[in-house]
Amino acid sequence: MRLPVASVVEPRLNFMRGDRVEVLVDVGGDGVRTFEIVATKDGRRVEVATARGHVRVTEVTRSGQEVRAAEFIAARVIAIVEHPASEEAERPVRKRKAPPKDQAALGI
């Protein structure tokens, strides 16, 4: 008899620079403060986790190593806004420059 296997959620495969998360936090008498965590390099992503009354936002490499982290008390968090990197801006198409008209031949 085989038992059913629980489905596993696959991680995102399109890791891109530009993923961004905004966290709005109530800071008491001063009102609301915005914190922004951004994936700064290619191959990094931003992950959000909530556990034990805390919200943890981390920038992670492809291998899963944490680069930077920010932790907030969940009771003070007003909103979490995720901005995934747009796929159109994934990689700019690079055009090869034409050689100048007065360039001499290489003689190869």
PyMOL commands that set and color helices and strands:
alter all, ss='L'
color gray80, all
select helices_A, chain A and resi 28-30+74-76
alter helices_A, ss='H'
color red, helices_A
select strands_A, chain A and resi 20-26+32-38+45-51+54-60+66-73+77-83
alter strands_A, ss='S'
color yellow, strands_A
deselect
rebuild
show_as cartoon
